[in-house]
Amino acid sequence: LPRRWADNFSAAGCGRTEEHGFQHPFLQAVGMFLGEFSCLGVFYLLVWRDRRRPEPSMAPSQPFSPLLFLPPALCDMTGTSIMYVALNMTSASSFQMLRGSVIVFTGLLSVAFLGRKLELSQWLGILVTIVGLVVVGLADLRSSQDQKHKLSEVITGDLLIIMAQVIVAIQMVLEEKFVYKHDGHPLRAVGTEGFFGFIILAPLLVPMYYIPGGSFSGNPRWTLEDALDAFCQIGHQPLIALALLGNISSIAFFNFAGISVTKEISATTRMVLDSLRTLIIWAVSLAVGWETFHGLEILGFGVLLVGAALYNGLHRPLLARLPR
């Protein structure tokens, strides 16, 4: 929601350029990693406080190399950057709904690489989710009221979102395998991934300032990223800074909660819960007038919820109450 709030702002840029939208996906991705990186400071603060107690409660973690977090961090950086670019090419509602495809890829990768056996209801949930994704995609193609994006941009954005979910699913499986094997603290895991993502992506903003972005760019210079333009826009519209700070804080909390679920349950359950947050974002977007959903989108979202419910086993309590 804070990221969507930031995207809605328009402000003048550097060199007295005319007012334009705040479209800086890679800079926002750097802010996301900064939020994750802050979890590392919280972790060491908790360790310091725990060691000062007469009886420490935190179990010492097994020794491991922080470089083990580099592969999931690279997945996080790549997937997030692609999704932030795609968000500028399609509607926010489709963006959130198509992210539900991560359930499909996480489930399949968990079977292939983690040796997990899915139940019949989980396979059915994956199939229903695929149907919901098709319905949402058709809603994008049939929508004629959104004149902000061309049809080619919408199709490209939707495909980028789905491609990013494959990368995110790989990240979740890598995290699950690491957490189970090394029993790492969730805050340390998130913070280490954020550290790698920040130190890799932040320097890349410099070459992105000169690389032409074409249709993937939303800044006046038409480059992949223009961080200077972003800071100038923030100077002209301070509320953008508030939205970015809100995004950094929410990302830090969300990733900590997500990796905690991965540790206690599984990567697939984490992805189900991640997809269900679409409901909250959808409701708020409707309430403040950010989005106008079409009937086919509502149908697609409903099918996605049914698929998530089947995958997460929410049908079992209902079946148990039926008379036999």
PyMOL commands that set and color helices and strands:
alter all, ss='L'
color gray80, all
select helices_A, chain A and resi 2-7+14-16+25-51+66-87+92-114+120-142+151-182+186-208+214-216+227-236+239-264+267-288+295-311+315-321
alter helices_A, ss='H'
color red, helices_A
select strands_A, chain A and resi 10-11+20-21
alter strands_A, ss='S'
color yellow, strands_A
deselect
rebuild
show_as cartoon
